[in-house]
């Protein structure tokens, strides 16, 4: 399992092809959830090629299933706040952990800001729902922490039920088929064009840098 704190992620050469951010509120084919909504509407924005791949993934889903988008672009400060907040939560719960372990465990749930996929507009948090918007069982809630879920948030977790496992497999097959990669500690997190994607796919550089 490659975590976002792995030095190989930061070592990927950065580049940006200039693909624009698209507001998903103007893409009626994709259902957008408002739980992560922010005053500026950042959560609803993704790079155009990522949106195209999500549309392709949705077309690959079985009848009766749709993608439910939770969050796309995340500004630098928001990313930093989440990282430091979760790190402090873990520090309080595990005062015996070394700084190195604390950092590593934090990155199982939130990326360090210097390599954060969401801040490029190339990453998306999402789940599955019915055509009427009813969320399907995925084993944990979106954004369940490893600590609180006993690692059931890991994409390949064996502790979840059969229906949740099947739904994760269906979603993963559609998204991988459209060219996105998953962060294995978060079943809901998928990306394209960022450093993590470049490392996993062998691309020579990123397609997107921080916005």
Order of alpha helices (4+ residues) and beta strands (2+ residues): alpha-beta-beta-beta-alpha-beta-alpha-alpha-beta-alpha-alpha-beta-beta-alpha
